[in-house]
Amino acid sequence: MPKYLIAASYTHQGLQGVMREGGTGRRAALEKAIQGVGGKLETFYFAFGDDDIYLICDAPDNASVASVALAAGAAGGATTKTIVLLTPEEVDEATRKSVDYRPPGG
């Protein structure tokens, strides 16, 4: 199953929710959402800085994980960035593929 890194930044409304239900409540809510699309939450961390949470999850496909990100954004509690993660073996596979590419101006 593909693996994804999701970084999220809470809005004011989202931070109020975290204050009410705590960190474990948010982790449980996201775990349920990801399981609902056939995925699995692997890790969940709160952080300092530009992003408030980072999570890594498995999902069946891009559309499934996008549906979770869209639902979170539509609810107004957070903005998200989703990054598709590749294993070293997937990179090995990519290096073995031949691509006919011309650089700009080349």
MOPAC internal coordinates of N, CA, C and O (Angstrom, degrees):
PM7 1SCF
backbone

  N    0.0000 0     0.00 0     0.00 0    0    0    0
  C    1.4452 1     0.00 0     0.00 0    1    0    0
  C    1.5307 1   108.15 1     0.00 0    2    1    0
  O    1.2310 1   119.57 1   -42.96 1    3    2    1
  N    1.3366 1   118.42 1   137.04 1    3    2    1
  C    1.4659 1   120.35 1   178.00 1    5    3    2
  C    1.5269 1   111.71 1   -60.27 1    6    5    3
  O    1.2310 1   121.50 1   -28.98 1    7    6    5
  N    1.3277 1   114.73 1   151.02 1    7    6    5
  C    1.4637 1   122.29 1  -178.09 1    9    7    6
  C    1.5185 1   108.73 1  -114.58 1   10    9    7
  O    1.2310 1   120.91 1   -37.41 1   11   10    9
  N    1.3340 1   115.86 1   142.59 1   11   10    9
  C    1.4603 1   122.14 1  -175.51 1   13   11   10
  C    1.5227 1   110.57 1  -133.35 1   14   13   11
  O    1.2310 1   121.40 1   -34.19 1   15   14   13
  N    1.3279 1   114.92 1   145.81 1   15   14   13
  C    1.4566 1   122.84 1   170.05 1   17   15   14
  C    1.5219 1   106.33 1  -107.32 1   18   17   15
  O    1.2310 1   120.47 1   -55.14 1   19   18   17
  N    1.3120 1   116.71 1   124.86 1   19   18   17
  C    1.4598 1   121.04 1   177.03 1   21   19   18
  C    1.5197 1   107.65 1  -116.84 1   22   21   19
  O    1.2310 1   121.04 1   -54.42 1   23   22   21
  N    1.3244 1   115.61 1   125.58 1   23   22   21
  C    1.4614 1   122.55 1   174.50 1   25   23   22
  C    1.5260 1   106.33 1  -109.70 1   26   25   23
  O    1.2310 1   120.70 1   -45.06 1   27   26   25
  N    1.3112 1   116.26 1   134.94 1   27   26   25
  C    1.4615 1   119.98 1  -178.69 1   29   27   26
  C    1.5108 1   110.46 1  -132.90 1   30   29   27
  O    1.2310 1   121.79 1   -33.75 1   31   30   29
  N    1.3211 1   114.18 1   146.25 1   31   30   29
  C    1.4634 1   121.95 1   174.56 1   33   31   30
  C    1.5171 1   107.58 1  -120.61 1   34   33   31
  O    1.2310 1   120.97 1   -54.42 1   35   34   33
  N    1.3207 1   115.76 1   125.58 1   35   34   33
  C    1.4553 1   120.15 1  -178.85 1   37   35   34
  C    1.5171 1   111.89 1   -75.11 1   38   37   35
  O    1.2310 1   121.28 1   -36.87 1   39   38   37
  N    1.3078 1   115.16 1   143.13 1   39   38   37
  C    1.4622 1   121.33 1   169.36 1   41   39   38
  C    1.5249 1   106.65 1   -82.22 1   42   41   39
  O    1.2310 1   120.68 1    -4.15 1   43   42   41
  N    1.3235 1   116.30 1   175.85 1   43   42   41
  C    1.4611 1   120.49 1   176.41 1   45   43   42
  C    1.5287 1   109.90 1   -56.50 1   46   45   43
  O    1.2310 1   120.95 1   135.39 1   47   46   45
  N    1.3250 1   115.80 1   -44.61 1   47   46   45
  C    1.4662 1   121.96 1   178.58 1   49   47   46
  C    1.5369 1   110.71 1   -60.13 1   50   49   47
  O    1.2310 1   120.55 1   136.81 1   51   50   49
  N    1.3108 1   116.56 1   -43.19 1   51   50   49
  C    1.4632 1   120.89 1   179.40 1   53   51   50
  C    1.5156 1   112.88 1   -64.35 1   54   53   51
  O    1.2310 1   120.65 1   139.18 1   55   54   53
  N    1.3228 1   116.37 1   -40.82 1   55   54   53
  C    1.4674 1   119.92 1   178.27 1   57   55   54
  C    1.5253 1   111.14 1   -64.35 1   58   57   55
  O    1.2310 1   120.36 1   143.64 1   59   58   57
  N    1.3230 1   116.91 1   -36.36 1   59   58   57
  C    1.4670 1   119.75 1   176.63 1   61   59   58
  C    1.5281 1   109.95 1   -62.14 1   62   61   59
  O    1.2310 1   120.46 1   140.60 1   63   62   61
  N    1.3315 1   116.72 1   -39.40 1   63   62   61
  C    1.4590 1   120.58 1   177.06 1   65   63   62
  C    1.5180 1   112.45 1   -63.86 1   66   65   63
  O    1.2310 1   120.28 1   138.64 1   67   66   65
  N    1.3279 1   117.08 1   -41.36 1   67   66   65
  C    1.4686 1   120.78 1   177.92 1   69   67   66
  C    1.5224 1   109.66 1   -62.66 1   70   69   67
  O    1.2310 1   120.27 1   139.10 1   71   70   69
  N    1.3161 1   117.10 1   -40.90 1   71   70   69
  C    1.4655 1   120.62 1   179.27 1   73   71   70
  C    1.5342 1   110.99 1   -62.16 1   74   73   71
  O    1.2310 1   120.15 1   144.35 1   75   74   73
  N    1.3216 1   117.32 1   -35.65 1   75   74   73
  C    1.4717 1   121.35 1  -179.75 1   77   75   74
  C    1.5227 1   112.62 1   -74.64 1   78   77   75
  O    1.2310 1   120.21 1   134.32 1   79   78   77
  N    1.3507 1   117.20 1   -45.68 1   79   78   77
  C    1.4634 1   119.36 1  -171.68 1   81   79   78
  C    1.5206 1   114.84 1  -106.18 1   82   81   79
  O    1.2310 1   120.14 1   172.00 1   83   82   81
  N    1.3239 1   117.34 1    -8.00 1   83   82   81
  C    1.4554 1   120.86 1   177.67 1   85   83   82
  C    1.5239 1   113.43 1    79.80 1   86   85   83
  O    1.2310 1   121.84 1    -7.63 1   87   86   85
  N    1.3039 1   114.09 1   172.37 1   87   86   85
  C    1.4587 1   120.83 1  -177.77 1   89   87   86
  C    1.5185 1   113.74 1   -67.75 1   90   89   87
  O    1.2310 1   120.20 1   140.38 1   91   90   89
  N    1.3188 1   117.22 1   -39.62 1   91   90   89
  C    1.4631 1   119.40 1  -178.88 1   93   91   90
  C    1.5250 1   110.90 1   -68.09 1   94   93   91
  O    1.2310 1   120.45 1   149.79 1   95   94   93
  N    1.3192 1   116.75 1   -30.21 1   95   94   93
  C    1.4641 1   119.98 1   176.70 1   97   95   94
  C    1.5179 1   111.70 1   -65.57 1   98   97   95
  O    1.2310 1   120.48 1   139.85 1   99   98   97
  N    1.3424 1   116.70 1   -40.15 1   99   98   97
  C    1.4725 1   119.93 1   177.76 1  101   99   98
  C    1.5119 1   110.69 1   -67.58 1  102  101   99
  O    1.2310 1   120.30 1   138.72 1  103  102  101
  N    1.3259 1   117.03 1   -41.28 1  103  102  101
  C    1.4646 1   119.63 1   178.14 1  105  103  102
  C    1.5297 1   109.98 1   -60.41 1  106  105  103
  O    1.2310 1   120.02 1   135.36 1  107  106  105
  N    1.3158 1   117.56 1   -44.64 1  107  106  105
  C    1.4742 1   121.20 1   179.83 1  109  107  106
  C    1.5240 1   111.22 1   -62.53 1  110  109  107
  O    1.2310 1   120.20 1   139.73 1  111  110  109
  N    1.3329 1   117.22 1   -40.27 1  111  110  109
  C    1.4682 1   120.67 1  -179.75 1  113  111  110
  C    1.5255 1   110.82 1   -65.27 1  114  113  111
  O    1.2310 1   120.11 1   137.54 1  115  114  113
  N    1.3225 1   117.40 1   -42.46 1  115  114  113
  C    1.4660 1   120.46 1   179.59 1  117  115  114
  C    1.5231 1   111.32 1   -71.54 1  118  117  115
  O    1.2310 1   120.32 1   143.61 1  119  118  117
  N    1.3067 1   116.99 1   -36.39 1  119  118  117
  C    1.4619 1   119.66 1   176.78 1  121  119  118
  C    1.5345 1   109.93 1   -61.28 1  122  121  119
  O    1.2310 1   120.34 1   136.70 1  123  122  121
  N    1.3217 1   116.95 1   -43.30 1  123  122  121
  C    1.4644 1   121.57 1   178.57 1  125  123  122
  C    1.5313 1   111.08 1   -63.51 1  126  125  123
  O    1.2310 1   120.52 1   137.28 1  127  126  125
  N    1.3402 1   116.61 1   -42.72 1  127  126  125
  C    1.4701 1   120.52 1   179.97 1  129  127  126
  C    1.5213 1   111.09 1   -62.66 1  130  129  127
  O    1.2310 1   120.44 1   135.97 1  131  130  129
  N    1.3137 1   116.76 1   -44.03 1  131  130  129
  C    1.4664 1   121.03 1  -178.82 1  133  131  130
  C    1.5300 1   110.79 1   -68.71 1  134  133  131
  O    1.2310 1   120.29 1   139.18 1  135  134  133
  N    1.3178 1   117.05 1   -40.82 1  135  134  133
  C    1.4656 1   120.18 1   176.04 1  137  135  134
  C    1.5289 1   110.46 1   -62.81 1  138  137  135
  O    1.2310 1   120.34 1   146.25 1  139  138  137
  N    1.3163 1   116.96 1   -33.75 1  139  138  137
  C    1.4564 1   121.60 1  -179.37 1  141  139  138
  C    1.5194 1   114.03 1   -63.37 1  142  141  139
  O    1.2310 1   120.17 1   157.48 1  143  142  141
  N    1.3305 1   117.29 1   -22.52 1  143  142  141
  C    1.4704 1   120.45 1   177.11 1  145  143  142
  C    1.5374 1   111.12 1  -103.44 1  146  145  143
  O    1.2310 1   121.01 1  -166.39 1  147  146  145
  N    1.3367 1   115.68 1    13.61 1  147  146  145
  C    1.4624 1   119.91 1   177.43 1  149  147  146
  C    1.5119 1   114.68 1    88.76 1  150  149  147
  O    1.2310 1   120.17 1  -165.87 1  151  150  149
  N    1.3345 1   117.28 1    14.13 1  151  150  149
  C    1.4559 1   121.07 1  -177.93 1  153  151  150
  C    1.5122 1   112.55 1  -105.05 1  154  153  151
  O    1.2310 1   121.71 1     6.31 1  155  154  153
  N    1.3359 1   114.33 1  -173.69 1  155  154  153
  C    1.4621 1   121.26 1  -179.22 1  157  155  154
  C    1.5230 1   108.89 1  -142.67 1  158  157  155
  O    1.2310 1   120.47 1   -50.56 1  159  158  157
  N    1.3281 1   116.70 1   129.44 1  159  158  157
  C    1.4568 1   122.09 1   175.11 1  161  159  158
  C    1.5233 1   108.70 1   -78.16 1  162  161  159
  O    1.2310 1   120.59 1   -57.38 1  163  162  161
  N    1.3313 1   116.48 1   122.62 1  163  162  161
  C    1.4616 1   120.12 1  -179.65 1  165  163  162
  C    1.5260 1   111.19 1   -93.81 1  166  165  163
  O    1.2310 1   120.51 1   128.86 1  167  166  165
  N    1.3359 1   116.63 1   -51.14 1  167  166  165
  C    1.4627 1   120.40 1   179.62 1  169  167  166
  C    1.5199 1   109.29 1  -140.90 1  170  169  167
  O    1.2310 1   121.11 1   -25.66 1  171  170  169
  N    1.3319 1   115.48 1   154.34 1  171  170  169
  C    1.4655 1   122.40 1  -179.96 1  173  171  170
  C    1.5205 1   107.02 1  -147.32 1  174  173  171
  O    1.2310 1   120.67 1   -56.77 1  175  174  173
  N    1.3286 1   116.32 1   123.23 1  175  174  173
  C    1.4585 1   121.10 1   179.32 1  177  175  174
  C    1.5131 1   111.09 1  -135.80 1  178  177  175
  O    1.2310 1   120.79 1   -39.09 1  179  178  177
  N    1.3322 1   116.10 1   140.91 1  179  178  177
  C    1.4542 1   121.70 1   166.91 1  181  179  178
  C    1.5255 1   107.02 1   -86.53 1  182  181  179
  O    1.2310 1   120.37 1   -25.82 1  183  182  181
  N    1.3396 1   116.90 1   154.18 1  183  182  181
  C    1.4637 1   120.34 1  -176.12 1  185  183  182
  C    1.5178 1   110.90 1  -146.94 1  186  185  183
  O    1.2310 1   121.30 1   -19.18 1  187  186  185
  N    1.3104 1   115.12 1   160.82 1  187  186  185
  C    1.4597 1   122.55 1   170.19 1  189  187  186
  C    1.5217 1   107.57 1   -90.84 1  190  189  187
  O    1.2310 1   120.00 1   -23.83 1  191  190  189
  N    1.3129 1   117.61 1   156.17 1  191  190  189
  C    1.4556 1   120.32 1   174.68 1  193  191  190
  C    1.5068 1   112.69 1   112.95 1  194  193  191
  O    1.2310 1   121.04 1    25.76 1  195  194  193
  N    1.3389 1   115.61 1  -154.24 1  195  194  193
  C    1.4596 1   121.32 1  -176.77 1  197  195  194
  C    1.5204 1   112.71 1   -65.14 1  198  197  195
  O    1.2310 1   120.14 1   144.61 1  199  198  197
  N    1.3207 1   117.33 1   -35.39 1  199  198  197
  C    1.4608 1   121.82 1  -179.69 1  201  199  198
  C    1.5208 1   109.50 1  -108.73 1  202  201  199
  O    1.2310 1   121.07 1   -35.13 1  203  202  201
  N    1.3246 1   115.56 1   144.87 1  203  202  201
  C    1.4664 1   121.11 1  -177.67 1  205  203  202
  C    1.5209 1   113.40 1   -93.28 1  206  205  203
  O    1.2310 1   120.51 1   149.18 1  207  206  205
  N    1.3264 1   116.62 1   -30.82 1  207  206  205
  C    1.4649 1   119.49 1   177.62 1  209  207  206
  C    1.5215 1   110.30 1  -137.65 1  210  209  207
  O    1.2310 1   121.88 1   -28.01 1  211  210  209
  N    1.3197 1   114.01 1   151.99 1  211  210  209
  C    1.4600 1   122.88 1   172.07 1  213  211  210
  C    1.5150 1   106.64 1  -131.09 1  214  213  211
  O    1.2310 1   121.10 1   -46.71 1  215  214  213
  N    1.3194 1   115.50 1   133.29 1  215  214  213
  C    1.4518 1   118.25 1   174.70 1  217  215  214
  C    1.5148 1   109.19 1  -138.44 1  218  217  215
  O    1.2310 1   121.61 1   -29.30 1  219  218  217
  N    1.3120 1   114.52 1   150.70 1  219  218  217
  C    1.4557 1   121.64 1   174.23 1  221  219  218
  C    1.5207 1   106.45 1  -118.15 1  222  221  219
  O    1.2310 1   121.40 1   -48.08 1  223  222  221
  N    1.3186 1   114.92 1   131.92 1  223  222  221
  C    1.4557 1   119.48 1  -179.53 1  225  223  222
  C    1.5152 1   110.57 1  -141.38 1  226  225  223
  O    1.2310 1   121.31 1   -19.23 1  227  226  225
  N    1.3149 1   115.11 1   160.77 1  227  226  225
  C    1.4548 1   123.10 1   170.02 1  229  227  226
  C    1.5145 1   106.29 1  -102.01 1  230  229  227
  O    1.2310 1   120.34 1   -36.60 1  231  230  229
  N    1.3152 1   116.96 1   143.40 1  231  230  229
  C    1.4576 1   121.89 1   176.00 1  233  231  230
  C    1.5200 1   108.41 1  -146.11 1  234  233  231
  O    1.2310 1   120.23 1   -26.67 1  235  234  233
  N    1.3323 1   117.17 1   153.33 1  235  234  233
  C    1.4600 1   119.41 1  -177.32 1  237  235  234
  C    1.5254 1   114.12 1   -61.42 1  238  237  235
  O    1.2310 1   120.18 1   147.67 1  239  238  237
  N    1.3404 1   117.27 1   -32.33 1  239  238  237
  C    1.4583 1   120.46 1  -176.22 1  241  239  238
  C    1.5290 1   109.89 1  -167.22 1  242  241  239
  O    1.2310 1   121.13 1    -6.70 1  243  242  241
  N    1.3342 1   115.44 1   173.30 1  243  242  241
  C    1.4690 1   120.76 1  -178.55 1  245  243  242
  C    1.5192 1   112.17 1   -60.08 1  246  245  243
  O    1.2310 1   120.09 1   139.66 1  247  246  245
  N    1.3354 1   117.44 1   -40.34 1  247  246  245
  C    1.4622 1   120.28 1  -178.11 1  249  247  246
  C    1.5254 1   111.21 1   -62.93 1  250  249  247
  O    1.2310 1   120.10 1   143.22 1  251  250  249
  N    1.3168 1   117.42 1   -36.78 1  251  250  249
  C    1.4694 1   120.36 1   179.89 1  253  251  250
  C    1.5148 1   111.97 1   -64.96 1  254  253  251
  O    1.2310 1   120.69 1   132.28 1  255  254  253
  N    1.3289 1   116.28 1   -47.72 1  255  254  253
  C    1.4669 1   118.39 1  -179.48 1  257  255  254
  C    1.5331 1   110.58 1   -71.21 1  258  257  255
  O    1.2310 1   120.17 1   147.65 1  259  258  257
  N    1.3245 1   117.28 1   -32.35 1  259  258  257
  C    1.4707 1   119.63 1   176.07 1  261  259  258
  C    1.5203 1   111.05 1   -64.02 1  262  261  259
  O    1.2310 1   119.93 1   145.30 1  263  262  261
  N    1.3247 1   117.74 1   -34.70 1  263  262  261
  C    1.4622 1   119.95 1   179.60 1  265  263  262
  C    1.5245 1   111.40 1   -64.08 1  266  265  263
  O    1.2310 1   120.03 1   144.78 1  267  266  265
  N    1.3214 1   117.54 1   -35.22 1  267  266  265
  C    1.4685 1   121.17 1   176.92 1  269  267  266
  C    1.5270 1   109.76 1   -68.45 1  270  269  267
  O    1.2310 1   120.36 1   135.39 1  271  270  269
  N    1.3266 1   116.91 1   -44.61 1  271  270  269
  C    1.4675 1   120.74 1   179.50 1  273  271  270
  C    1.5246 1   110.85 1   -63.96 1  274  273  271
  O    1.2310 1   120.20 1   139.06 1  275  274  273
  N    1.3191 1   117.23 1   -40.94 1  275  274  273
  C    1.4659 1   120.58 1   178.32 1  277  275  274
  C    1.5240 1   111.26 1   -64.45 1  278  277  275
  O    1.2310 1   120.24 1   138.11 1  279  278  277
  N    1.3214 1   117.15 1   -41.89 1  279  278  277
  C    1.4629 1   120.42 1   178.99 1  281  279  278
  C    1.5209 1   110.88 1   -63.23 1  282  281  279
  O    1.2310 1   120.39 1   138.63 1  283  282  281
  N    1.3341 1   116.86 1   -41.37 1  283  282  281
  C    1.4667 1   120.24 1   178.87 1  285  283  282
  C    1.5311 1   110.66 1   -64.53 1  286  285  283
  O    1.2310 1   120.55 1   136.09 1  287  286  285
  N    1.3187 1   116.56 1   -43.91 1  287  286  285
  C    1.4563 1   120.12 1   179.24 1  289  287  286
  C    1.5180 1   112.57 1   -66.09 1  290  289  287
  O    1.2310 1   120.32 1   139.04 1  291  290  289
  N    1.3276 1   116.99 1   -40.96 1  291  290  289
  C    1.4634 1   121.12 1  -178.92 1  293  291  290
  C    1.5259 1   111.86 1   -67.32 1  294  293  291
  O    1.2310 1   120.33 1   151.23 1  295  294  293
  N    1.3340 1   116.97 1   -28.77 1  295  294  293
  C    1.4626 1   120.59 1   179.50 1  297  295  294
  C    1.5287 1   111.91 1   -72.49 1  298  297  295
  O    1.2310 1   120.71 1   162.49 1  299  298  297
  N    1.3363 1   116.25 1   -17.51 1  299  298  297
  C    1.4595 1   120.17 1   176.02 1  301  299  298
  C    1.5161 1   116.08 1    86.25 1  302  301  299
  O    1.2310 1   119.84 1  -176.73 1  303  302  301
  N    1.3257 1   117.92 1     3.27 1  303  302  301
  C    1.4557 1   119.77 1  -176.92 1  305  303  302
  C    1.5127 1   115.52 1   -89.64 1  306  305  303
  O    1.2310 1   120.51 1   163.41 1  307  306  305
  N    1.3299 1   116.63 1   -16.59 1  307  306  305
  C    1.4647 1   118.91 1  -176.10 1  309  307  306
  C    1.5183 1   110.56 1  -162.74 1  310  309  307
  O    1.2310 1   121.52 1   -22.75 1  311  310  309
  N    1.3153 1   114.70 1   157.25 1  311  310  309
  C    1.4601 1   121.20 1   167.39 1  313  311  310
  C    1.5239 1   106.09 1  -107.98 1  314  313  311
  O    1.2310 1   120.69 1   -33.24 1  315  314  313
  N    1.3268 1   116.28 1   146.76 1  315  314  313
  C    1.4615 1   119.47 1  -175.01 1  317  315  314
  C    1.5187 1   111.51 1  -128.59 1  318  317  315
  O    1.2310 1   121.70 1   -23.56 1  319  318  317
  N    1.3253 1   114.36 1   156.44 1  319  318  317
  C    1.4598 1   123.71 1   169.83 1  321  319  318
  C    1.5185 1   105.72 1  -129.25 1  322  321  319
  O    1.2310 1   120.26 1   -49.85 1  323  322  321
  N    1.3188 1   117.10 1   130.15 1  323  322  321
  C    1.4592 1   121.42 1  -179.22 1  325  323  322
  C    1.5191 1   109.09 1  -115.40 1  326  325  323
  O    1.2310 1   120.95 1   -49.00 1  327  326  325
  N    1.3158 1   115.79 1   131.00 1  327  326  325
  C    1.4571 1   122.73 1  -178.33 1  329  327  326
  C    1.5238 1   108.20 1  -122.66 1  330  329  327
  O    1.2310 1   120.56 1   -54.23 1  331  330  329
  N    1.3268 1   116.53 1   125.77 1  331  330  329
  C    1.4664 1   121.05 1   175.96 1  333  331  330
  C    1.5288 1   107.41 1   -76.97 1  334  333  331
  O    1.2310 1   120.38 1   -50.58 1  335  334  333
  N    1.3160 1   116.87 1   129.42 1  335  334  333
  C    1.4626 1   121.94 1   179.96 1  337  335  334
  C    1.5231 1   109.91 1  -101.11 1  338  337  335
  O    1.2310 1   120.85 1   -38.26 1  339  338  337
  N    1.3223 1   115.98 1   141.74 1  339  338  337
  C    1.4654 1   122.64 1   179.02 1  341  339  338
  C    1.5218 1   109.82 1  -115.55 1  342  341  339
  O    1.2310 1   120.61 1   -39.35 1  343  342  341
  N    1.3095 1   116.43 1   140.65 1  343  342  341
  C    1.4617 1   120.89 1   174.53 1  345  343  342
  C    1.5343 1   108.76 1   -78.55 1  346  345  343
  O    1.2310 1   119.81 1   -18.55 1  347  346  345
  N    1.3287 1   117.97 1   161.45 1  347  346  345
  C    1.4620 1   119.60 1   174.37 1  349  347  346
  C    1.5321 1   111.90 1   -57.85 1  350  349  347
  O    1.2310 1   120.25 1   145.57 1  351  350  349
  N    1.3242 1   117.12 1   -34.43 1  351  350  349
  C    1.4598 1   120.66 1   179.08 1  353  351  350
  C    1.5332 1   111.23 1   -66.89 1  354  353  351
  O    1.2310 1   120.21 1   143.60 1  355  354  353
  N    1.3250 1   117.21 1   -36.40 1  355  354  353
  C    1.4670 1   119.90 1   176.97 1  357  355  354
  C    1.5257 1   111.01 1   -67.17 1  358  357  355
  O    1.2310 1   120.55 1   144.30 1  359  358  357
  N    1.3209 1   116.56 1   -35.70 1  359  358  357
  C    1.4646 1   119.81 1   175.83 1  361  359  358
  C    1.5254 1   109.45 1   -67.30 1  362  361  359
  O    1.2310 1   120.06 1   139.18 1  363  362  361
  N    1.3396 1   117.49 1   -40.82 1  363  362  361
  C    1.4683 1   120.25 1   175.37 1  365  363  362
  C    1.5256 1   110.15 1   -56.15 1  366  365  363
  O    1.2310 1   120.41 1   134.14 1  367  366  365
  N    1.3275 1   116.83 1   -45.86 1  367  366  365
  C    1.4597 1   121.40 1   179.18 1  369  367  366
  C    1.5304 1   110.89 1   -60.66 1  370  369  367
  O    1.2310 1   120.64 1   139.02 1  371  370  369
  N    1.3231 1   116.39 1   -40.98 1  371  370  369
  C    1.4647 1   120.54 1   179.68 1  373  371  370
  C    1.5271 1   111.63 1   -64.41 1  374  373  371
  O    1.2310 1   120.41 1   143.27 1  375  374  373
  N    1.3334 1   116.81 1   -36.73 1  375  374  373
  C    1.4711 1   119.44 1  -179.27 1  377  375  374
  C    1.5183 1   112.23 1   -69.43 1  378  377  375
  O    1.2310 1   120.32 1   159.59 1  379  378  377
  N    1.3150 1   117.00 1   -20.41 1  379  378  377
  C    1.4633 1   120.71 1   179.70 1  381  379  378
  C    1.5291 1   113.00 1   -87.08 1  382  381  379
  O    1.2310 1   119.86 1   173.18 1  383  382  381
  N    1.2985 1   117.86 1    -6.82 1  383  382  381
  C    1.4679 1   121.05 1   179.79 1  385  383  382
  C    1.5269 1   109.35 1   -87.06 1  386  385  383
  O    1.2310 1   120.98 1   -38.22 1  387  386  385
  N    1.3081 1   115.73 1   141.78 1  387  386  385
  C    1.4557 1   121.63 1   178.62 1  389  387  386
  C    1.5268 1   108.57 1   -95.32 1  390  389  387
  O    1.2310 1   121.13 1   -49.62 1  391  390  389
  N    1.3216 1   115.44 1   130.38 1  391  390  389
  C    1.4716 1   120.88 1  -178.54 1  393  391  390
  C    1.5156 1   109.18 1  -124.60 1  394  393  391
  O    1.2310 1   120.30 1   -50.63 1  395  394  393
  N    1.3047 1   117.04 1   129.37 1  395  394  393
  C    1.4606 1   122.85 1   174.93 1  397  395  394
  C    1.5240 1   107.75 1   -88.52 1  398  397  395
  O    1.2310 1   120.29 1   -81.36 1  399  398  397
  N    1.3288 1   117.05 1    98.64 1  399  398  397
  C    1.4669 1   122.32 1  -173.79 1  401  399  398
  C    1.5213 1   109.90 1  -128.63 1  402  401  399
  O    1.2310 1   120.62 1   -43.56 1  403  402  401
  N    1.3169 1   116.42 1   136.44 1  403  402  401
  C    1.4505 1   122.77 1   174.83 1  405  403  402
  C    1.5234 1   107.48 1  -117.91 1  406  405  403
  O    1.2310 1   119.85 1   -56.33 1  407  406  405
  N    1.3614 1   117.89 1   123.67 1  407  406  405
  C    1.4631 1   119.18 1   179.19 1  409  407  406
  C    1.5368 1   110.63 1   -70.61 1  410  409  407
  O    1.2310 1   120.41 1   -19.35 1  411  410  409
  N    1.3214 1   116.82 1   160.65 1  411  410  409
  C    1.4633 1   120.13 1   178.76 1  413  411  410
  C    1.5347 1   110.61 1   -56.24 1  414  413  411
  O    1.2310 1   120.43 1   -46.82 1  415  414  413
  N    1.3057 1   116.78 1   133.18 1  415  414  413
  C    1.4472 1   121.42 1   179.16 1  417  415  414
  C    1.5238 1   114.36 1    77.73 1  418  417  415
  O    1.2310 1   120.42 1   176.97 1  419  418  417
  N    1.3150 1   116.80 1    -3.03 1  419  418  417
  C    1.4804 1   120.79 1  -175.66 1  421  419  418
  C    1.5064 1   113.66 1   -90.14 1  422  421  419
  O    1.2310 1   120.10 1   180.00 1  423  422  421

